[in-house]
Amino acid sequence: MRRRIRTPAYSLQQTTWLGRIRDAIDSFSGKSPSRFAILIFTALVLLFTLLFSLPIASASGHATPLHDALFTAVSVICVTGLSTVDMATHWSGFGNLLVFLGVNVGGIGVLTLASALGFVISRRLGLRARLLAARDANPSLMHLGPGPESPAVRLGDVGNLLLIVALSVFIIEGALAVLLLPRMLIDGIALPDALWQSAYYAAMAFTNTGFAPNPEGLGAFSNDYWFLGVLMVGVFLGSLGFPVIYALSRSWRTPHRWSVHVKLTLVTTLILFAAGAIMYIVLEFDNPDTFGRLDGGDTVFQASFLSMMTRSGGFSTVPIDQLHGSSLLISDMLMFIGGGSASTAGGIKVTTLAVLFLAAFAEARGRDNMEAFGRRIPADMLRLAVSVVLWGATTVAVASIIILQMTKEPFDYVLFDVISAFATCGLSTGLTESLPPAGAYVIAATMFMGRVGTVTLAAALAASTGRQLFKKPEERPIVG
């Protein structure tokens, strides 16, 4: 006797409109996770542009012009810190709340945010969502696919990674705010304002944004080394990247268990921080407009603070436009490198620079393979690193040419602000505030390109990865 198979009742019912939307989003995110992430990021920018345009968002009660609203939305969501308006006075309480929420949403990251949305839509963290979040922890998977190397965060740990992302935002920002609050109360700031400003500064430090809630900015705390030191710690933690924070939270007592990514990120970050501070001391010690009037200890601290902020922090205690041209060039280099992968910092990332140097060392020694900390790094990583640098340099070059043609401003000022936009740093020579609307749109596009990431954007533009069934004859061109 043949058994009858019962069909679930829900499969016989017509799919609701909400279910069809959920299925369509799930299908699109599975076919092209990078495009899905960019779509979400673009939607956030458009949403915040609309909100910033509302009269209730401005302190004057008037609608903010479109180019200012769009620029602010991109700067907030991309956690950049550049602005075309005075962030401390232009926005109302509602507008400042939008800024605070926007930087935290943007700081989570493009792909991690997309993973979280996919989790909410499907009400479960399935394989597609795990793959999407894993690409945020290790962006090379988007281009190369899973490989034999050990990633910073494995696929099975992605659920824990999302938890770490959420906890790190609340715990670290909360701790920073607690450390900042007493200093503000000592300075005579009323308790309600001190609570708001401490939380605001904590968010701006950890997300590497650099906005200030008070009109005088860091000028009121330029000699408060406790306050500035807390900001440095927040920027440093935010620039490490969530995979590194995740790894350190699990095995901070056993460094030998850290992955190559974690070790490269920490070592390269510390080297760049120390090198930047030394260069600023050497180049600016005789500049009366920056460090020339400070004693030795103050010069070391302020140079260290500036070195940390050029990693994507965005805060500044000295006028950037008064730096020597050589110091501006050093700042350009530090900003272009940026922070760690999958972090709140921008730039090409410190691991990209590390891979390039490892390749150069291997070539100088006549070795075929790149090695670091007892591990071999695949050659595919070198091709990806070169692509990231090339795409980043091209973006900066094109934007610089356009802004130079529009404004006729000095090249070193234009280059500084464009790299600051691409690297989502937020430091400025003052050029950005005086840009015409067309220039604001160019800088906004540069910020978006920098935050979305060259790897993500390149993967989104590629419809599919074709399989090459044969190899063409090999021939070596002359290089160098």
C-alpha positions in Angstrom: 0.0 0.0 0.0 1.4 3.3 -1.0 1.9 5.9 1.7 0.5 9.3 1.3 2.9 12.2 1.8 1.5 15.0 3.7 2.3 18.5 2.4 2.7 21.1 5.0 -0.2 23.5 5.1 2.0 26.5 4.9 3.4 25.4 1.5 -0.1 25.4 0.0 -0.8 28.9 1.1 0.1 31.8 -1.2 3.3 33.5 -0.1 2.6 36.9 1.5 4.1 40.1 0.1 6.5 40.2 3.1 7.6 36.7 2.4 8.2 37.5 -1.2 10.3 40.5 -0.3 12.3 38.5 2.2 12.9 35.7 -0.4 14.0 38.3 -3.0 16.5 39.9 -0.6 17.8 36.5 0.6 18.3 35.4 -3.1 20.0 38.7 -4.0 22.3 38.6 -1.0 23.3 35.1 -1.7 24.1 35.7 -5.3 26.1 38.9 -4.7 26.9 39.7 -1.1 29.1 42.6 -1.9 26.5 44.4 -4.0 23.9 43.7 -1.3 26.2 45.3 1.2 26.7 48.4 -1.0 23.0 48.6 -1.6 22.4 48.7 2.2 25.1 51.3 2.7 23.7 53.5 -0.1 20.2 53.2 1.4 21.5 54.3 4.8 23.2 57.3 3.2 20.0 58.3 1.4 17.9 57.8 4.5 20.2 60.0 6.6 20.4 62.6 3.9 16.6 62.9 4.1 16.7 63.1 7.9 19.5 65.7 7.9 17.5 67.8 5.3 14.5 68.1 7.7 14.1 71.5 9.4 13.9 69.7 12.8 17.5 68.5 12.3 19.0 72.0 12.1 19.4 74.4 15.0 18.0 77.3 13.0 14.8 75.3 12.1 15.4 75.7 8.4 16.0 72.9 5.9 19.7 72.1 5.3 20.8 72.4 1.6 21.0 69.1 -0.2 24.7 69.2 -0.8 25.4 69.8 3.0 22.9 67.2 4.1 24.3 64.6 1.7 27.9 65.4 2.6 27.1 65.1 6.3 25.2 61.8 5.8 28.1 60.3 3.9 30.6 61.6 6.4 28.6 60.2 9.3 27.8 56.8 7.8 31.4 56.5 6.4 32.7 57.6 9.9 35.0 60.1 8.2 34.7 63.3 10.2 34.9 65.9 7.4 32.1 68.5 7.3 30.9 71.4 5.2 29.0 72.9 8.2 29.9 73.6 11.8 28.9 70.3 13.4 28.7 71.7 16.9 26.4 74.6 16.1 24.5 73.8 12.9 22.6 70.8 14.1 19.8 70.6 16.7 19.5 68.0 19.4 17.7 65.7 16.9 20.5 66.3 14.4 23.2 65.6 16.9 21.4 62.4 17.8 21.4 61.4 14.2 25.1 62.0 14.0 25.7 59.8 17.1 23.5 57.0 15.8 24.9 57.2 12.3 28.6 56.9 13.3 27.8 53.8 15.4 25.9 52.2 12.6 28.5 53.1 10.1 31.3 51.9 12.4 30.0 48.4 12.5 31.0 48.0 8.9 29.4 47.5 5.5 29.3 43.7 5.4 28.8 43.1 9.1 25.8 45.4 8.9 24.5 43.5 5.9 25.0 40.2 7.8 23.0 41.6 10.8 20.2 42.7 8.5 20.2 39.3 6.8 20.0 37.7 10.2 16.9 39.8 11.1 15.2 39.0 7.8 15.7 35.3 7.9 15.5 35.0 11.8 18.5 32.7 11.7 22.1 32.9 10.9 22.4 30.6 8.0 25.3 29.7 5.7 24.8 32.7 3.5 24.8 35.1 6.4 27.8 33.4 7.8 29.7 33.7 4.5 28.7 37.4 4.3 30.0 38.1 7.8 33.1 36.0 7.2 33.9 38.2 4.2 33.9 41.3 6.6 36.4 39.5 8.9 38.5 38.5 6.0 37.8 40.6 2.9 40.1 38.5 0.7 37.5 35.7 0.8 35.3 37.9 -1.4 37.8 37.9 -4.2 39.6 34.6 -3.7 37.1 32.4 -2.0 37.9 30.1 1.0 41.5 28.9 0.9 43.9 26.8 3.0 45.1 29.7 5.0 43.8 30.2 8.5 41.6 33.3 8.5 41.4 35.7 11.4 37.8 34.5 12.2 36.7 31.1 11.0 33.3 30.5 9.5 32.0 28.7 12.5 32.9 31.6 14.7 30.9 34.2 12.8 27.9 34.1 15.2 30.3 35.0 18.0 31.9 37.7 15.8 28.6 39.5 15.4 28.2 39.3 19.2 31.7 40.7 19.7 31.0 43.5 17.3 27.9 44.6 19.3 29.5 44.1 22.7 32.7 45.9 21.7 30.8 49.0 20.5 28.8 49.3 23.8 31.5 48.2 26.2 34.4 50.1 24.8 32.4 53.3 24.1 30.8 53.0 27.6 34.2 52.6 29.2 35.6 55.6 27.3 32.7 57.7 28.3 33.2 56.8 32.0 36.8 57.8 31.8 36.0 61.1 30.1 33.1 62.2 32.3 35.1 63.1 35.4 37.4 65.4 33.5 34.4 67.3 32.0 32.8 67.7 35.5 36.2 69.0 36.8 36.2 71.5 34.1 32.9 72.9 35.3 30.6 71.4 32.6 27.1 70.8 33.8 26.2 67.1 34.4 23.7 66.7 31.6 26.1 68.3 29.1 29.0 66.3 30.5 27.1 63.0 30.1 26.2 63.9 26.5 29.6 65.1 25.5 31.5 62.2 27.1 29.3 59.7 25.2 29.7 61.7 22.0 33.5 61.9 22.2 33.7 58.2 23.1 31.7 57.3 20.0 33.7 59.6 17.8 37.0 58.1 19.2 36.1 54.5 18.8 34.5 54.9 15.4 37.5 57.0 14.3 35.2 59.9 13.2 36.6 63.0 15.0 33.5 65.2 15.3 33.3 67.4 18.4 30.1 68.4 20.1 31.3 71.7 21.5 32.0 74.8 19.4 35.6 75.1 20.6 36.3 71.5 19.8 39.5 70.0 21.3 40.8 73.5 22.0 39.2 73.3 25.5 41.2 70.1 26.2 44.4 70.7 24.2 46.5 70.6 27.4 44.5 67.9 29.2 46.6 64.8 28.6 44.2 62.5 30.4 41.4 63.5 28.1 43.6 63.3 25.0 45.1 60.0 26.2 41.6 58.4 26.5 40.8 59.6 22.9 44.0 58.0 21.7 43.1 54.7 23.4 39.6 54.8 21.7 41.0 55.5 18.3 43.6 52.7 18.7 41.0 50.1 19.7 38.7 51.2 16.9 41.5 51.0 14.3 42.5 47.5 15.2 39.5 45.8 13.6 36.8 43.6 15.0 38.6 40.3 14.1 41.6 41.4 16.1 39.5 42.5 19.1 37.7 39.1 18.8 41.0 37.2 18.8 42.4 39.2 21.7 39.3 38.7 23.7 39.6 34.9 23.3 43.4 34.4 23.7 45.0 37.6 25.0 47.1 35.6 27.4 48.5 33.3 24.7 50.0 35.4 21.9 51.4 32.3 20.2 47.9 31.3 19.3 47.2 34.5 17.5 46.8 34.3 13.7 49.2 35.9 11.3 46.5 38.6 10.6 46.4 39.6 14.2 50.2 39.7 14.6 50.7 41.7 11.4 48.0 44.2 12.4 49.5 44.8 15.8 53.1 44.9 14.8 52.5 47.2 11.7 50.2 49.5 13.7 52.8 50.0 16.4 55.6 50.6 14.0 53.7 53.2 12.0 52.6 54.9 15.2 56.1 55.2 16.5 57.6 56.2 13.1 54.9 58.9 12.7 55.5 60.4 16.1 59.3 60.5 15.5 58.9 62.1 12.1 56.6 64.8 13.5 59.0 65.6 16.2 61.9 65.9 13.8 59.9 68.0 11.2 57.9 70.2 13.5 60.0 70.9 16.6 61.0 74.3 15.2 57.6 75.3 13.9 56.2 78.1 16.1 52.7 77.4 14.9 52.7 73.8 16.0 55.3 72.3 18.4 57.9 75.0 18.4 56.7 76.6 21.6 56.3 73.4 23.5 58.9 71.8 25.8 60.3 68.3 25.2 57.7 66.3 27.0 54.8 68.2 25.5 56.3 67.8 22.0 56.6 64.1 22.3 53.0 63.7 23.5 51.5 66.0 20.9 53.5 64.3 18.1 52.2 61.0 19.4 48.7 62.3 19.5 48.9 63.6 15.9 50.5 60.3 14.7 47.6 58.3 16.2 44.9 60.7 14.8 46.3 60.4 11.2 45.6 56.7 11.4 41.9 57.7 10.9 41.1 59.3 14.2 40.3 62.8 12.9 41.0 64.8 16.1 43.6 67.5 16.1 45.1 69.9 18.7 47.2 71.8 16.1 46.1 73.7 13.0 46.7 71.3 10.1 47.2 74.1 7.6 50.1 75.3 9.6 52.1 72.1 9.3 55.2 72.1 7.2 54.8 70.7 3.7 57.0 67.7 4.7 54.7 67.0 7.7 51.6 67.2 5.4 53.3 64.6 3.1 54.0 62.3 6.1 50.3 62.7 7.1 49.2 61.8 3.6 51.2 58.6 3.8 49.8 57.6 7.2 46.2 58.4 6.3 46.4 56.5 3.0 47.6 53.4 4.9 44.9 53.7 7.6 44.1 51.1 10.2 43.3 47.4 10.4 41.0 45.4 8.2 37.3 45.3 9.2 37.8 48.2 11.5 36.3 51.6 11.9 39.4 53.1 10.3 39.9 53.6 6.6 42.8 53.5 4.2 44.3 50.6 2.3 44.8 48.9 5.7 48.0 48.0 7.5 48.0 44.4 6.5 48.1 45.5 2.8 51.2 47.5 3.5 52.7 44.5 5.4 52.1 42.1 2.6 53.8 44.5 0.1 56.9 44.8 2.3 57.0 41.0 2.9 56.9 40.5 -0.9 59.8 43.0 -1.3 61.8 41.3 1.4 61.2 37.9 -0.2 62.3 39.2 -3.6 65.4 40.8 -2.1 66.4 37.5 -0.5 65.6 35.5 -3.7 62.8 33.5 -2.1 59.7 32.4 -3.9 57.3 32.6 -0.9 56.4 35.4 1.5 56.7 34.4 5.2 55.7 35.9 8.4 55.8 34.6 12.0 56.5 31.1 10.8 53.8 31.0 8.3 53.7 31.2 4.5 51.5 33.8 2.9 49.9 32.8 -0.5 51.0 34.7 -3.6 47.3 35.6 -4.2 47.5 38.0 -1.2 50.2 40.0 -3.1 48.0 40.4 -6.2 45.1 41.5 -4.0 47.3 44.0 -2.1 48.6 45.5 -5.3 45.0 45.8 -6.6 43.9 47.6 -3.4 46.7 50.1 -3.6 46.2 50.7 -7.3 42.5 51.3 -6.9 43.1 53.5 -3.9 45.7 55.6 -5.7 43.6 55.9 -8.7 40.6 57.2 -6.7 42.8 59.7 -4.9 44.4 60.9 -8.1 41.1 61.4 -10.0 39.5 63.2 -7.1 42.5 65.4 -6.6 42.6 66.4 -10.3 38.9 67.4 -10.2 39.2 69.4 -7.0 42.3 71.1 -8.2 40.5 72.2 -11.4 37.5 73.4 -9.4 39.2 75.3 -6.7 42.7 76.2 -7.9 43.9 75.7 -4.3 47.5 74.6 -3.4 48.2 71.0 -4.4 49.4 69.9 -0.9 46.1 71.1 0.7 44.0 69.5 -2.0 45.9 66.2 -1.8 45.6 66.2 2.0 41.9 66.7 2.2 41.2 64.1 -0.7 43.3 61.5 1.1 41.6 62.3 4.3 38.3 61.7 2.6 39.4 58.5 0.9 40.9 57.1 4.2 37.9 58.3 6.2 40.2 60.2 8.5 38.5 63.5 9.0 41.5 65.8 9.3 41.4 68.9 7.1 43.4 71.9 6.1 40.2 73.9 6.0 39.7 73.3 2.2 36.6 71.1 2.6 34.5 73.7 4.4 35.0 76.1 1.6 34.2 73.8 -1.3 31.5 74.6 -3.8 28.5 72.2 -4.0 30.1 70.3 -6.9 33.3 69.9 -4.9 31.3 68.6 -1.9 29.8 65.9 -4.1 33.2 64.8 -5.3 34.6 64.6 -1.8 31.4 62.7 -0.7 31.9 60.2 -3.5 35.6 59.8 -2.4 34.5 59.1 1.2 32.0 56.5 0.0 34.6 54.8 -2.2 37.1 54.7 0.7 34.6 53.4 3.3 33.0 50.8 1.1 36.4 49.5 0.3 38.2 48.9 -2.9 38.0 45.1 -2.5 34.3 45.2 -1.9 33.7 47.6 -4.7 35.8 45.6 -7.2 34.0 42.4 -6.2 30.6 44.1 -6.7 31.5 45.3 -10.1 32.6 41.9 -11.3 29.5 40.1 -12.4 31.1 36.7 -11.9 34.5 35.0 -11.8 35.1 33.1 -14.9 37.0 29.9 -15.0 40.0 29.8 -17.3 40.2 26.4 -18.9 43.6 26.9 -20.5 46.8 28.9 -20.0 48.4 31.0 -22.6 52.1 30.9 -23.4 54.3 32.6 -20.8 56.5 35.5 -21.6 58.3 37.8 -19.1 58.4 41.6 -19.7 61.3 43.7 -18.4 60.4 45.2 -15.0 62.4 47.8 -13.3 
